[in-house]
Amino acid sequence: MKKIYPFILILLLIAGCSKKVMVPPRIDLSDYEIVGIIEFSCSENGKLASLATSRFMEFARLDQGMIRIIDLGTETEVLKKIGHNKLNQEAFIEIGETYEVATIFTGELIISDVRPDITITPGLGYMGFGAEVDATLSAQMIETVTGASIWNNSGSATRSVGHVSIFGGSAFAFDAEDPDKAYGKLVNELVDRVTTDFQITWRRE
Protein backbone atom coordinates (compact mmCIF):
# COMPACT_ATOMS: atom_id res chain seq x y z
CA MET A 1 0.00 0.00 0.00
CA LYS A 2 1.38 3.39 -1.01
CA LYS A 3 2.00 5.90 1.75
CA ILE A 4 0.04 9.17 1.50
CA TYR A 5 2.05 12.05 2.94
CA PRO A 6 0.15 14.41 5.31
CA PHE A 7 0.47 17.52 3.13
CA ILE A 8 -0.87 15.62 0.11
CA LEU A 9 -3.79 14.38 2.20
CA ILE A 10 -4.53 17.94 3.28
CA LEU A 11 -4.55 19.13 -0.33
CA LEU A 12 -6.92 16.33 -1.31
CA LEU A 13 -9.27 17.22 1.55
CA ILE A 14 -9.25 20.90 0.55
CA ALA A 15 -9.97 20.04 -3.10
CA GLY A 16 -12.81 17.76 -2.03
CA CYS A 17 -14.41 20.45 0.14
CA SER A 18 -14.19 23.24 -2.42
CA LYS A 19 -17.07 23.88 -4.77
CA LYS A 20 -17.40 25.26 -8.27
CA VAL A 21 -19.16 28.59 -8.68
CA MET A 22 -20.64 29.74 -11.97
CA VAL A 23 -19.36 33.05 -13.32
CA PRO A 24 -21.67 34.79 -15.84
CA PRO A 25 -20.29 35.89 -19.23
CA ARG A 26 -18.18 39.03 -19.01
CA ILE A 27 -20.18 40.53 -21.89
CA ASP A 28 -23.97 40.37 -22.14
CA LEU A 29 -24.79 40.54 -25.85
CA SER A 30 -28.40 41.53 -25.15
CA ASP A 31 -27.00 44.99 -24.34
CA TYR A 32 -25.83 45.31 -27.96
CA GLU A 33 -28.76 44.00 -30.03
CA ILE A 34 -29.47 43.81 -32.90
CA VAL A 35 -26.11 42.27 -33.90
CA GLY A 36 -24.93 41.92 -37.48
CA ILE A 37 -22.13 39.62 -38.58
CA ILE A 38 -20.06 39.86 -41.76
CA GLU A 39 -18.64 36.57 -43.01
CA PHE A 40 -15.09 36.28 -41.73
CA SER A 41 -12.29 36.71 -44.22
CA CYS A 42 -9.69 33.97 -44.68
CA SER A 43 -6.14 33.93 -45.98
CA GLU A 44 -6.85 30.72 -47.92
CA ASN A 45 -9.61 29.64 -50.32
CA GLY A 46 -12.33 27.19 -49.40
CA LYS A 47 -15.01 26.75 -46.77
CA LEU A 48 -12.98 27.53 -43.66
CA ALA A 49 -14.22 31.13 -43.43
CA SER A 50 -17.93 30.32 -43.68
CA LEU A 51 -17.62 27.49 -41.16
CA ALA A 52 -15.73 29.74 -38.72
CA THR A 53 -18.41 32.44 -39.07
CA SER A 54 -21.34 30.13 -38.39
CA ARG A 55 -19.52 28.38 -35.54
CA PHE A 56 -18.62 31.78 -34.03
CA MET A 57 -22.33 32.67 -33.92
CA GLU A 58 -23.13 29.37 -32.21
CA PHE A 59 -20.44 29.70 -29.55
CA ALA A 60 -21.04 33.42 -28.91
CA ARG A 61 -24.74 32.95 -28.16
CA LEU A 62 -24.42 29.55 -26.41
CA ASP A 63 -24.71 31.01 -22.88
CA GLN A 64 -26.50 34.21 -23.90
CA GLY A 65 -30.12 33.18 -24.31
CA MET A 66 -32.13 34.61 -27.22
CA ILE A 67 -29.81 36.98 -29.09
CA ARG A 68 -30.81 38.40 -32.47
CA ILE A 69 -27.98 38.09 -34.98
CA ILE A 70 -28.32 38.95 -38.67
CA ASP A 71 -26.00 37.33 -41.20
CA LEU A 72 -25.06 40.25 -43.47
CA GLY A 73 -23.16 38.16 -46.03
CA THR A 74 -19.61 38.56 -47.27
CA GLU A 75 -17.58 41.75 -47.00
CA THR A 76 -17.80 42.19 -50.77
CA GLU A 77 -21.60 41.91 -50.73
CA VAL A 78 -21.98 44.35 -47.84
CA LEU A 79 -19.64 46.95 -49.33
CA LYS A 80 -21.43 46.75 -52.69
CA LYS A 81 -24.79 47.37 -51.05
CA ILE A 82 -23.65 50.46 -49.12
CA GLY A 83 -21.49 51.83 -51.95
CA HIS A 84 -18.14 51.75 -50.15
CA ASN A 85 -14.85 50.15 -51.18
CA LYS A 86 -13.51 49.24 -47.73
CA LEU A 87 -14.62 48.70 -44.14
CA ASN A 88 -13.82 51.88 -42.26
CA GLN A 89 -15.59 54.06 -39.68
CA GLU A 90 -17.92 55.63 -42.24
CA ALA A 91 -18.75 52.26 -43.74
CA PHE A 92 -19.71 50.75 -40.37
CA ILE A 93 -21.99 53.69 -39.62
CA GLU A 94 -23.63 53.25 -43.03
CA ILE A 95 -24.01 49.49 -42.45
CA GLY A 96 -25.78 50.18 -39.18
CA GLU A 97 -28.26 52.51 -40.87
CA THR A 98 -28.80 50.27 -43.90
CA TYR A 99 -29.22 46.97 -42.07
CA GLU A 100 -30.62 48.44 -38.83
CA VAL A 101 -28.07 46.76 -36.58
CA ALA A 102 -26.55 48.26 -33.44
CA THR A 103 -23.28 46.32 -33.54
CA ILE A 104 -21.33 44.28 -36.07
CA PHE A 105 -19.00 41.32 -35.71
CA THR A 106 -16.12 41.01 -38.15
CA GLY A 107 -13.29 38.51 -38.14
CA GLU A 108 -10.23 37.21 -39.93
CA LEU A 109 -8.87 33.67 -40.11
CA ILE A 110 -5.17 33.43 -40.96
CA ILE A 111 -3.55 30.15 -41.93
CA SER A 112 0.08 30.91 -41.12
CA ASP A 113 1.69 27.56 -41.90
CA VAL A 114 0.67 24.49 -43.90
CA ARG A 115 2.65 21.25 -43.59
CA PRO A 116 1.10 18.94 -46.18
CA ASP A 117 0.76 15.17 -46.20
CA ILE A 118 0.42 14.65 -49.95
CA THR A 119 -1.44 11.90 -51.77
CA ILE A 120 -1.09 12.04 -55.56
CA THR A 121 -4.27 11.15 -57.43
CA PRO A 122 -4.55 9.74 -61.01
CA GLY A 123 -3.82 12.26 -63.76
CA LEU A 124 -1.29 14.23 -61.68
CA GLY A 125 -3.20 17.47 -62.38
CA TYR A 126 -4.80 17.45 -58.95
CA MET A 127 -3.43 16.51 -55.56
CA GLY A 128 -5.55 15.97 -52.51
CA PHE A 129 -3.95 15.86 -49.09
CA GLY A 130 -4.34 16.45 -45.41
CA ALA A 131 -2.11 18.86 -43.55
CA GLU A 132 -1.07 20.18 -40.19
CA VAL A 133 -1.79 23.89 -40.00
CA ASP A 134 -1.15 26.82 -37.68
CA ALA A 135 -4.18 29.09 -37.61
CA THR A 136 -5.16 32.32 -35.88
CA LEU A 137 -8.69 33.69 -35.58
CA SER A 138 -9.26 37.31 -34.61
CA ALA A 139 -12.64 39.00 -34.20
CA GLN A 140 -13.98 42.37 -33.17
CA MET A 141 -17.29 44.02 -32.41
CA ILE A 142 -18.05 47.44 -33.90
CA GLU A 143 -20.59 49.95 -32.58
CA THR A 144 -22.45 51.26 -35.62
CA VAL A 145 -23.53 54.59 -34.07
CA THR A 146 -19.90 55.70 -33.85
CA GLY A 147 -18.07 53.15 -36.01
CA ALA A 148 -15.79 52.44 -33.02
CA SER A 149 -14.45 49.02 -32.02
CA ILE A 150 -15.80 48.09 -28.58
CA TRP A 151 -14.43 44.53 -28.25
CA ASN A 152 -11.80 42.32 -29.83
CA ASN A 153 -10.08 39.02 -29.14
CA SER A 154 -7.94 36.43 -30.89
CA GLY A 155 -6.85 32.83 -30.51
CA SER A 156 -4.39 30.45 -32.16
CA ALA A 157 -4.27 26.68 -32.62
CA THR A 158 -2.34 23.97 -34.44
CA ARG A 159 -4.15 20.90 -35.75
CA SER A 160 -4.20 18.30 -38.50
CA VAL A 161 -6.97 18.83 -41.04
CA GLY A 162 -8.22 16.96 -44.07
CA HIS A 163 -9.52 17.81 -47.54
CA VAL A 164 -6.87 20.39 -48.35
CA SER A 165 -6.32 20.77 -52.09
CA ILE A 166 -3.79 22.36 -54.40
CA PHE A 167 -4.25 22.98 -58.11
CA GLY A 168 -0.69 23.58 -59.27
CA GLY A 169 1.56 26.29 -57.93
CA SER A 170 1.19 26.88 -54.18
CA ALA A 171 -2.44 28.03 -53.82
CA PHE A 172 -4.21 26.06 -51.10
CA ALA A 173 -7.96 25.46 -50.91
CA PHE A 174 -9.64 24.21 -47.75
CA ASP A 175 -12.64 22.56 -49.36
CA ALA A 176 -14.67 19.53 -48.37
CA GLU A 177 -18.14 18.08 -48.79
CA ASP A 178 -18.23 17.86 -45.00
CA PRO A 179 -16.19 20.82 -43.66
CA ASP A 180 -17.09 20.00 -40.06
CA LYS A 181 -15.54 16.55 -40.37
CA ALA A 182 -12.49 17.82 -42.28
CA TYR A 183 -11.49 20.75 -40.06
CA GLY A 184 -14.29 21.25 -37.53
CA LYS A 185 -12.03 20.53 -34.54
CA LEU A 186 -9.62 23.27 -35.60
CA VAL A 187 -12.42 25.79 -36.03
CA ASN A 188 -14.07 24.80 -32.75
CA GLU A 189 -10.82 25.27 -30.82
CA LEU A 190 -10.21 28.70 -32.34
CA VAL A 191 -13.78 29.92 -31.84
CA ASP A 192 -13.97 28.63 -28.27
CA ARG A 193 -10.89 30.67 -27.36
CA VAL A 194 -12.10 33.82 -29.08
CA THR A 195 -15.64 33.79 -27.60
CA THR A 196 -14.60 33.29 -23.95
CA ASP A 197 -16.01 36.70 -22.95
CA PHE A 198 -19.48 35.59 -24.05
CA GLN A 199 -19.43 32.25 -22.23
CA ILE A 200 -20.16 31.06 -18.72
CA THR A 201 -17.02 30.08 -16.79
CA TRP A 202 -16.50 28.29 -13.51
CA ARG A 203 -14.22 29.00 -10.57
CA ARG A 204 -13.49 26.87 -7.53
CA GLU A 205 -14.06 28.30 -4.05
N, C-alpha and C positions, 0 to 999 in steps of 0.2 A: 504493500500500500504506500502510495506516494505521500510524503510529508507536506502539509500545507502550512507555510510560514504565517505567523500572526498578522503581519502587515498586509499580506495578500488576502487573508481571510477578512480583515477589516474592509479592504477595498471592495471585496465581493459583497459584503453586507451592505455597504453604502450604495453600491450600484443597484442592489435588489430593492432597497427602500426608496430610491429616487423614483420620480414619476415624470412622464413626458407631458409637456404642456403645449397646446396648440398656439401658434403665433399667426395671426391673420396676415394676409398679403400686405406688403409695404405700400402698394399702390392699389387703390380701389378704382377700377376702370369705370364704374358707374358715374364717377364724378366728371368723366370726360366724354360722355356720349353726345352725339352719335359718332362712332369711330369708323374711319375709312382706312382701307389698307391697299397699298399699291403693290402689285406682284414684285417680289424681291428680285433684284438683278443678280446675275451669276457670271463668274469669270469664264465659265465653260458652257458649251451648248448642251442641250438635253432637257430632261424633266426635273433636274435637281431643284431649280428655282421655284417652280410651281408647287412641288411637294413641300419644300421648306416653308413657303407662304401659307399653305393650308394647314400644315402641322403647327406653325406658329400661332395661328388663330385658335386651334384646338387647345394648345397648352396655355395660352394667355388667358382664356376664359374658363379653364377647367375648375378653378376655385372661386370664380367671380359671380356665379349665378347667371341671370339673363342679361347679357350684354349685347347691344345691337352693333354689329360690325358689317359694313358694306364693302364688298370686293369691288374695287374701282377698276380693275384690269391692269394691264401692263403700263409701264412708265410712258412708252410710246403712245399708247391709246389715250392716256390721260392728258398728256401734253398736246396732242392733236386736238382734243376736244376743247381745251381752254385757250388754244392759240399761242402757246409758249414753246420755246425750244429747249428749255432746261428747267430742272426743279430748283427754284430759288425762293426767296422770301415772298416775292410778288406772286409767283406761281402757286405757292401753298395757300395764300390768301384767296386767290381766284378759285382754287379747287374747293375750298371750304364753301364759298358762295355758290358755285356751280352744282356741287353734289350735296350741299346742305349737311356737311359733317363738321363736328367741332374739333376733332383731332384726326391725325393721319399717321399710320405706321408705314415706314419705309425700311428696307433692309438690303443688305448686300452679302452674298455668299462668295467667298474667295477660295478657290482650290489652289493652294500654294505649292503642292508637290504631288506628282503622280508617279508611282513606282509600279509599272505594269507587269502583269503575268500573262504573257502573250500566248494565244492559241491561233495558229494560222489555219484559215478555212479554205476550202477548194476555190481555185480561181486566182488566189493571191491578191485580188483587188480589194479585198475587205478583210480586216482582222478584228476578231472579237476577243476581248480579254477582260479579266478582272484586274483590280489594282488596289494597292494600299495608297491612301491619300491623306494629306494634311489639309484640313479645311477650317475656315474661320467664318462665323456668322456674326454680323453686326446689325443692330436695328436701332431705330430711334422713333420717338413720337413727337409730332409737330402740332403745335397749337395754331389752328387756321385763322384765328382772329388777328394774331400778330405775325404769324409765319415763323415763330421762334421754336427751337427745339426745347422740349421740357423733360425729356427722358432719353437715355441711350444706354446700351449695354452690348457686350460682345462675348463670344465664347469660341474656343478652339477644340478640335478633336482630331484624332488619327484613327482610321479604321480601314479594313479591307472591304471593298465594294465590288459588285458584279455588274455585268452589262455595260462596260465601258467600251466605246468603239473609236476607231481611227480610220479615216478614209484618206490615206496617203498623207505625206507631210507630217505635221505634229499637232494637228487640230483634234482635240478630244471631244467626244460627245457622250454625255451621261444619259443614255436612253435605254428604256426597258419597257416591255409590256406590263410588267408589275414593278413599278419604281419602289414601292414599299418593301418588297422582298429583296430587291437589288441593293438599295442603299438607305432603307428606312432606319436602320439602327444608327447610322451616321447622323442623319437628319434629326432623329429624336434626341440624341445626345447633345447636339448643338443647340437645338431649340429649348431643351430643358434648362440648359445653363443660362441662356439669354433671358428666359421668362421668369426667372427666380423671383423678381419683385412682384409678380402677379400671383404667386402661388402661396399656399399655406405651408408653413414650416413648423418644425417641432423642436423644442428644447427640453433638456432634462433638468429637473429641479430636485 
